[in-house]
């Protein structure tokens, strides 16, 4: 959420920069500023009435001591009238504040100045690429045929138990999942991230804090009887650890890594591009999260990008890193790098990670702050997160790119985790 101070001081800049995200903020910003002025006027009126009440209370006390009964009764009637006025001002102040909050949360985060304009993924900027594109035999299979051939993932069984998009992993398929999770967690630990195992259900406050609520509830599974939401990513519970927390500046950045299953309704998704593991309702993911100092948050972002890149290098997967254009960025992000791996059998790039800096946007919702040594004032932190990594498309690429006539060969780095070199 953007701060009201930013809108007061740089309203034109906010409107101009949000155009990079193809968002016309003019009406909302003007409305917010009108509401802000009205709220401050009400506060001034309320303070003035309160001051009068305080003074009149002192006068009444003096009158009572002097035995001026009639004057005291008249003054008490005046106090009653002023209290009613104060109550009305307070109600109006709360109404205006609530409307102001509703308008503020409609505004997306500002894109970083380096973010390019654009509307579609075709406008994204390729930063760099690595790895070698595999050359497969003419009869190479896509992963949805490979998993049937080797009986390692069962979509039909998932449909029977739950529904479409909830696969069952079996045998070496299940062991590959566990191997990737442990590998990603271990690599996160080596990079200085503290491991967290968070809840996979969150309350409304947590969903609001990281920006999933109130506008994205349709993409989340809702447990209505308890009013809880199944997490779309570990970003939500891990970042919310720091909701309403004041950190010491010397402790920044805070680095956490966590594995969770993730749940997304993916309403409206269909077609060949979401076949097999390409898009699921339930999937596994390891997430890295940082709470950073505003002065160094983009250094933290680059560090996170290099960490995710190192995982793809170790998995021997061909990859590319793209910086998203304004129109392809999320509502909450200031800058996002997507990682894509090449799927040889599908002959296309698959997104496997988004690594983003949200600057103070989430922190303002979370009231996540820090204090410099000796300072009285607090400052909003910057929050960042990234997939390190999401498993489904990693598994798809591993299966497709490493298929041989003998079976699917595992990358050397995974063998100590899987306990096998080949799926056959």
HUMO-V940345 format. One record per residue. N is the residue number from 0. RES is the residue in one small letter. SS is DSSP state (a for helix, b for strand, c for the rest). NEAR is the number of other C-alpha atoms within 8 Angstrom. Layout:
N & RES & SS & NEAR
N & RES & SS & NEAR
This chain:
0 & x & c & 13
1 & x & c & 13
2 & x & c & 7
3 & x & a & 6
4 & x & a & 6
5 & x & a & 9
6 & x & a & 12
7 & x & a & 8
8 & x & a & 6
9 & x & a & 8
10 & x & a & 10
11 & x & a & 6
12 & x & a & 7
13 & x & a & 11
14 & x & a & 12
15 & x & a & 8
16 & x & a & 10
17 & x & a & 15
18 & x & a & 10
19 & x & a & 14
20 & x & a & 15
21 & x & c & 10
22 & x & c & 7
23 & x & c & 8
24 & x & c & 11
25 & x & a & 7
26 & x & a & 7
27 & x & a & 11
28 & x & a & 11
29 & x & a & 8
30 & x & a & 9
31 & x & a & 11
32 & x & a & 10
33 & x & a & 8
34 & x & a & 12
35 & x & a & 9
36 & x & a & 8
37 & x & a & 9
38 & x & a & 11
39 & x & a & 8
40 & x & a & 8
41 & x & a & 12
42 & x & a & 9
43 & x & a & 8
44 & x & a & 9
45 & x & a & 11
46 & x & a & 8
47 & x & a & 8
48 & x & a & 11
49 & x & a & 9
50 & x & a & 8
51 & x & a & 8
52 & x & a & 11
53 & x & a & 8
54 & x & a & 8
55 & x & a & 10
56 & x & a & 9
57 & x & a & 8
58 & x & a & 8
59 & x & a & 11
60 & x & a & 8
61 & x & a & 8
62 & x & a & 12
63 & x & a & 10
64 & x & a & 7
65 & x & a & 6
66 & x & c & 6
67 & x & c & 9
68 & x & a & 8
69 & x & a & 6
70 & x & a & 8
71 & x & a & 11
72 & x & a & 8
73 & x & a & 8
74 & x & a & 10
75 & x & a & 9
76 & x & a & 8
77 & x & a & 8
78 & x & a & 11
79 & x & a & 8
80 & x & a & 8
81 & x & a & 10
82 & x & a & 9
83 & x & a & 8
84 & x & a & 9
85 & x & a & 11
86 & x & a & 8
87 & x & a & 8
88 & x & a & 11
89 & x & a & 10
90 & x & a & 8
91 & x & a & 9
92 & x & a & 11
93 & x & a & 8
94 & x & a & 8
95 & x & a & 11
96 & x & a & 10
97 & x & a & 8
98 & x & a & 9
99 & x & a & 11
100 & x & a & 8
101 & x & a & 8
102 & x & a & 11
103 & x & a & 11
104 & x & c & 9
105 & x & c & 7
106 & x & c & 10
107 & x & c & 10
108 & x & c & 13
109 & x & c & 9
110 & x & c & 14
111 & x & c & 7
112 & x & c & 5
113 & x & c & 5
114 & x & c & 12
115 & x & c & 11
116 & x & c & 10
117 & x & c & 13
118 & x & c & 11
119 & x & c & 9
120 & x & a & 8
121 & x & a & 4
122 & x & a & 10
123 & x & c & 13
124 & x & b & 9
125 & x & b & 9
126 & x & b & 8
127 & x & b & 7
128 & x & b & 9
129 & x & b & 8
130 & x & c & 9
131 & x & c & 6
132 & x & c & 7
133 & x & c & 6
134 & x & c & 5
135 & x & c & 9
136 & x & c & 5
137 & x & c & 4
138 & x & c & 4
139 & x & c & 9
140 & x & c & 8
141 & x & c & 9
142 & x & a & 13
143 & x & a & 9
144 & x & a & 8
145 & x & a & 11
146 & x & a & 11
147 & x & a & 10
148 & x & a & 6
149 & x & c & 8
150 & x & c & 8
151 & x & c & 12
152 & x & b & 12
153 & x & b & 13
154 & x & a & 11
155 & x & a & 7
156 & x & a & 9
157 & x & a & 14
158 & x & a & 12
159 & x & a & 7
160 & x & a & 6
161 & x & c & 7
162 & x & c & 8
163 & x & c & 9
164 & x & c & 11
165 & x & c & 13
166 & x & c & 13
167 & x & b & 9
168 & x & b & 9
169 & x & c & 11
170 & x & c & 7
171 & x & a & 9
172 & x & a & 10
173 & x & a & 11
174 & x & a & 10
175 & x & a & 9
176 & x & a & 9
177 & x & a & 9
178 & x & a & 11
179 & x & a & 11
180 & x & a & 13
181 & x & a & 9
182 & x & a & 10
183 & x & a & 12
184 & x & a & 13
185 & x & a & 8
186 & x & a & 9
187 & x & a & 13
188 & x & a & 11
189 & x & a & 7
190 & x & c & 7
191 & x & c & 7
192 & x & c & 11
193 & x & b & 9
194 & x & b & 10
195 & x & b & 9
196 & x & c & 7
197 & x & c & 9
198 & x & c & 6
199 & x & c & 11
200 & x & b & 8
201 & x & b & 13
202 & x & c & 9
203 & x & a & 10
204 & x & a & 6
205 & x & a & 11
206 & x & a & 14
207 & x & a & 11
208 & x & a & 14
209 & x & c & 14
210 & x & c & 9
211 & x & c & 10
212 & x & c & 11
213 & x & c & 8
214 & x & c & 6
215 & x & c & 8
216 & x & a & 10
217 & x & a & 8
218 & x & a & 9
219 & x & c & 13
220 & x & c & 12
221 & x & b & 9
222 & x & b & 9
223 & x & c & 6
224 & x & c & 4
225 & x & c & 5
226 & x & c & 9
227 & x & b & 11
228 & x & b & 13
229 & x & b & 13
230 & x & c & 15
231 & x & c & 9
232 & x & c & 11
233 & x & c & 16
234 & x & a & 11
235 & x & a & 13
236 & x & a & 13
237 & x & a & 13
238 & x & a & 12
239 & x & a & 11
240 & x & a & 6
241 & x & a & 9
242 & x & c & 11
243 & x & c & 8
244 & x & c & 8
245 & x & b & 9
246 & x & b & 10
247 & x & b & 10
248 & x & a & 10
249 & x & a & 6
250 & x & a & 7
251 & x & c & 10
252 & x & c & 9
253 & x & b & 8
254 & x & b & 11
255 & x & b & 12
256 & x & b & 15
257 & x & b & 14
258 & x & b & 13
259 & x & b & 12
260 & x & b & 10
261 & x & b & 15
262 & x & b & 13
263 & x & c & 12
264 & x & c & 9
265 & x & c & 8
266 & x & c & 6
267 & x & c & 4
268 & x & c & 6
269 & x & c & 6
270 & x & c & 6
271 & x & a & 5
272 & x & a & 6
273 & x & a & 10
274 & x & c & 9
275 & x & a & 7
276 & x & a & 11
277 & x & a & 11
278 & x & c & 9
279 & x & c & 10
280 & x & c & 12
281 & x & b & 11
282 & x & b & 12
283 & x & b & 12
284 & x & b & 16
285 & x & b & 16
286 & x & b & 15
287 & x & b & 16
288 & x & b & 14
289 & x & b & 12
290 & x & b & 13
291 & x & b & 14
292 & x & c & 11
293 & x & c & 9
294 & x & c & 5
295 & x & c & 8
296 & x & a & 14
297 & x & a & 8
298 & x & a & 7
299 & x & a & 11
300 & x & a & 12
301 & x & a & 8
302 & x & a & 8
303 & x & a & 11
304 & x & a & 10
305 & x & a & 8
306 & x & a & 10
307 & x & a & 12
308 & x & a & 9
309 & x & a & 8
310 & x & a & 11
311 & x & a & 11
312 & x & a & 11
313 & x & a & 9
314 & x & c & 10
315 & x & c & 8
316 & x & c & 14
317 & x & c & 13
318 & x & b & 12
319 & x & b & 12
320 & x & b & 12
321 & x & b & 13
322 & x & b & 13
323 & x & c & 17
324 & x & c & 17
325 & x & a & 14
326 & x & a & 12
327 & x & a & 12
328 & x & c & 11
329 & x & c & 5
330 & x & c & 6
331 & x & c & 11
332 & x & c & 15
333 & x & c & 12
334 & x & b & 13
335 & x & b & 12
336 & x & b & 12
337 & x & b & 13
338 & x & b & 13
339 & x & b & 13
340 & x & b & 14
341 & x & b & 13
342 & x & b & 13
343 & x & c & 13
344 & x & c & 11
345 & x & c & 6
346 & x & c & 7
347 & x & b & 7
348 & x & b & 8
349 & x & b & 10
350 & x & b & 10
351 & x & b & 14
352 & x & b & 13
353 & x & b & 11
354 & x & b & 14
355 & x & b & 13
356 & x & b & 15
357 & x & c & 14
358 & x & c & 14
359 & x & c & 13
360 & x & a & 13
361 & x & a & 15
362 & x & a & 16
363 & x & a & 12
364 & x & a & 11
365 & x & a & 12
366 & x & c & 10
367 & x & c & 15
368 & x & b & 13
369 & x & b & 12
370 & x & b & 13
371 & x & c & 9
372 & x & c & 7
373 & x & c & 4
374 & x & c & 7
375 & x & c & 5
376 & x & c & 5
377 & x & c & 10
378 & x & b & 7
379 & x & b & 11
380 & x & c & 14
381 & x & b & 16
382 & x & b & 16
383 & x & b & 15
384 & x & b & 12
385 & x & b & 13
386 & x & b & 14
387 & x & b & 13
388 & x & b & 13
389 & x & b & 13
390 & x & a & 13
391 & x & a & 11
392 & x & a & 12
393 & x & a & 11
394 & x & a & 8
395 & x & a & 12
396 & x & a & 14
397 & x & a & 10
398 & x & a & 11
399 & x & a & 15
400 & x & a & 12
401 & x & c & 9
402 & x & b & 12
403 & x & b & 7
404 & x & c & 4
405 & x & c & 6
406 & x & b & 9
407 & x & b & 11
408 & x & b & 10
409 & x & c & 12
410 & x & c & 10
411 & x & a & 7
412 & x & a & 7
413 & x & a & 12
414 & x & a & 11
415 & x & a & 7
416 & x & a & 9
417 & x & a & 12
418 & x & c & 6
419 & x & c & 8
420 & x & c & 10
421 & x & b & 8
422 & x & b & 10
423 & x & c & 6
